[in-house]
């Protein structure tokens, strides 16, 4: 694989109570516009993988991001190159207006106000929230909050966008808007989700986790016909394929 942007080699991690979260996880994602999904049910290890990439979960093994080892000393600088979107949009929206929330990252990075306004405007346009600058985040719909959270990530011009369940609890219209935004993102995407249809639409490769282990790594379409992956995803019934 050319120019890997994310590499996990025999990575294991545990929750605070000592329960294993990841067990010998190994995979590699490469290419500027790579699109991959990490699939699995509740407790499979998706959120732990997200926290590991963000440098918030201690681990054994090796993680390399953009060719640089993820260490305590490098975690902060590497985070600046990645756009993280948490499952709960309220974790990223904490100021008094949509503009202020999206502007927080560029301002914190030292951008001048003209540049901040330009970048915020571009991010709002990218997620379809033009004109929402003065809205209070708590007055947005759930779908609008998710889009605003994505805007707080893409305003930093990340090379990689990592999203934890971005379509969870959204109605059909909001879900469609989120997926359209991700399709149009000009960079690599790692989608951590249990939304099978979103994975099929956005990605061409899927890594399936079960109890913190990789049980499948290959073409997304194959994940829905490979027995171990289907078992891990809870779709052992053959009739499932008629609906995906």
C-alpha positions in Angstrom: 0.0 0.0 0.0 1.5 3.3 -1.0 2.1 6.1 1.4 0.4 4.7 4.5 -1.3 7.4 6.6 -2.3 5.1 9.5 -0.7 1.9 10.7 -1.6 -0.3 13.6 0.9 -3.1 14.5 -0.1 -5.6 17.2 -1.9 -2.9 19.2 -3.6 -3.8 22.5 -5.3 -1.6 25.0 -7.5 -1.8 28.1 -10.2 0.1 29.7 -9.7 1.9 33.0 -11.0 -1.2 34.9 -8.5 -3.5 33.1 -11.0 -5.0 30.7 -9.3 -5.6 27.3 -10.4 -3.0 24.7 -8.2 -3.9 21.7 -6.4 -7.2 21.2 -3.5 -7.3 18.8 -5.1 -5.0 16.2 -3.1 -4.7 13.0 -4.1 -2.9 9.8 -2.8 -0.2 7.4 -4.6 2.6 5.6 -2.9 4.5 2.8 -3.5 7.0 0.1 -4.6 10.6 0.2 -8.2 9.8 -0.5 -8.5 6.4 1.2 -12.0 5.6 2.4 -12.2 2.9 5.1 -14.8 1.8 7.7 -14.3 0.1 11.0 -17.4 -2.0 11.6 -18.6 -3.7 14.7 -21.4 -3.9 17.3 -21.4 -2.4 20.7 -18.3 -3.3 22.6 -16.4 -4.4 19.5 -13.7 -1.8 20.1 -14.6 1.0 17.7 -14.6 3.8 20.2 -11.4 2.4 21.8 -9.7 2.6 18.4 -10.9 6.2 18.0 -9.4 7.1 21.4 -6.2 5.4 20.5 -5.8 7.3 17.3 -6.5 10.5 19.2 -3.8 9.6 21.7 -6.2 9.4 24.6 -5.9 5.7 25.3 -2.7 4.1 26.4 -1.7 1.1 24.3 0.9 -1.6 23.7 2.3 -2.1 20.2 2.9 0.4 17.5 0.8 3.2 15.9 2.1 5.3 13.1 0.3 8.3 11.7 1.6 9.9 8.5 4.7 7.9 9.0 5.4 9.3 12.5 5.1 7.1 15.7 2.2 8.0 18.0 3.9 8.7 21.3 3.0 10.8 24.3 5.4 13.4 23.0 3.9 13.4 19.5 0.2 12.9 20.2 -0.7 16.6 20.3 1.1 17.6 17.1 -0.4 14.6 15.3 -3.9 15.5 16.5 -3.6 18.8 14.6 -3.3 16.9 11.3 -6.5 14.8 11.9 -10.1 15.9 12.1 -11.9 14.1 14.8 -15.7 13.9 15.0 -17.1 12.4 18.2 -20.3 10.5 18.4 -21.8 13.1 20.7 -21.8 16.4 18.8 -22.2 18.3 22.1 -18.6 17.2 23.0 -17.4 19.6 20.2 -19.9 22.4 20.4 -19.5 24.3 23.6 -19.5 28.0 22.7 -22.3 30.6 22.2 -22.6 30.4 18.4 -21.8 28.1 15.5 -19.3 30.6 14.2 -17.4 30.7 17.5 -17.3 26.9 17.8 -15.9 26.5 14.3 -13.5 29.4 14.7 -12.1 28.0 17.9 -9.6 25.7 16.2 -8.1 28.2 13.7 -7.9 30.9 16.4 -6.2 28.5 18.8 -3.7 27.7 16.0 -2.9 31.4 15.6 -4.8 32.3 12.5 -5.7 36.0 12.0 -9.3 37.0 11.9 -9.6 37.5 8.2 -8.3 34.0 7.6 -10.6 32.7 10.4 -13.7 34.2 8.8 -12.7 32.8 5.4 -12.1 29.3 6.8 -15.2 29.2 8.8 -17.2 30.3 5.8 -15.7 27.5 3.7 -16.4 24.9 6.4 -20.0 26.0 6.7 -20.4 25.8 3.0 -18.9 22.4 2.9 -21.5 21.0 5.4 -24.4 23.0 4.0 -24.9 25.3 7.0 -24.4 28.7 5.3 -26.2 31.4 7.3 -25.9 29.5 10.6 -23.1 31.6 11.9 -25.0 33.3 14.7 -27.2 30.2 15.7 -26.7 28.8 19.2 -25.6 25.2 18.9 -28.2 24.0 21.4 -30.9 25.4 19.2 -29.9 23.3 16.2 -31.5 20.0 15.3 -29.5 16.9 16.0 -28.5 16.6 12.3 -27.5 20.2 12.2 -25.4 19.8 15.3 -23.6 16.8 13.7 -22.9 18.8 10.6 -21.6 21.7 12.7 -19.3 19.2 14.6 -17.9 18.0 11.3 -17.3 21.6 10.3 -15.2 22.1 13.5 -13.0 19.3 12.2 -12.7 20.2 8.5 -12.0 23.9 9.2 -8.5 22.7 10.2 -7.9 21.3 6.7 -7.1 17.8 8.0 -5.5 15.1 5.9 -7.5 12.5 7.6 -11.1 12.6 9.0 -11.9 10.1 11.7 -15.6 9.9 12.7 -17.2 7.9 15.5 -20.8 6.9 14.5 -21.5 10.0 12.5 -25.0 8.8 11.4 -26.2 7.6 14.8 -29.7 8.7 15.9 -30.2 10.8 12.8 -33.4 10.9 10.7 -33.2 10.0 7.0 -32.8 13.6 5.8 -30.0 14.4 8.3 -28.3 11.2 7.6 -28.3 11.9 3.9 -26.8 15.4 4.5 -24.0 13.9 6.6 -23.1 11.2 4.0 -23.1 13.8 1.2 -20.7 15.9 3.2 -18.4 13.0 3.7 -18.5 12.0 0.1 -17.4 15.5 -0.8 -14.6 15.7 1.7 -11.2 16.1 -0.1 -9.1 13.7 2.0 -8.9 10.4 3.7 -11.8 9.2 5.8 -12.0 6.5 8.5 -15.6 5.8 9.4 -16.2 4.0 12.7 -19.7 2.8 12.6 -22.4 0.1 12.9 -24.3 1.7 10.0 -23.7 -0.9 7.3 -25.4 1.1 4.6 -23.2 4.1 5.3 -20.1 2.0 5.1 -21.2 0.6 1.8 -21.9 4.0 0.4 -18.8 5.9 1.7 -16.1 3.3 1.8 -14.5 0.6 -0.4 -12.7 -1.1 2.5 -13.9 -2.4 5.9 -12.2 -3.6 9.0 -14.5 -5.6 11.2 -13.9 -5.8 14.9 -15.2 -8.3 17.4 -14.2 -8.2 21.1 -11.3 -5.9 20.2 -9.9 -8.2 17.5 -9.8 -7.8 13.7 -11.9 -10.6 12.2 -12.1 -9.2 8.7 -10.1 -6.7 6.6 -11.1 -6.4 2.9 -13.5 -4.9 0.4 -16.6 -3.5 2.1 -18.9 -5.5 -0.1 -17.2 -8.7 0.9 -17.7 -8.0 4.6 -21.4 -8.8 4.2 -20.8 -12.2 2.7 -17.7 -13.4 4.6 -18.9 -15.7 7.4 -16.7 -14.5 10.3 -17.5 -10.9 9.5 -21.2 -11.6 9.2 -21.2 -13.4 12.6 -19.3 -10.5 14.2 -21.8 -8.0 12.8 -24.8 -10.1 13.9 -26.0 -10.7 10.3 -25.8 -14.4 10.0 -29.3 -14.6 8.5 -28.9 -15.0 4.7 -31.9 -12.8 4.1 -29.9 -9.8 5.4 -28.2 -9.6 2.0 -31.5 -8.8 0.4 -31.7 -5.5 2.3 -28.1 -4.1 1.9 
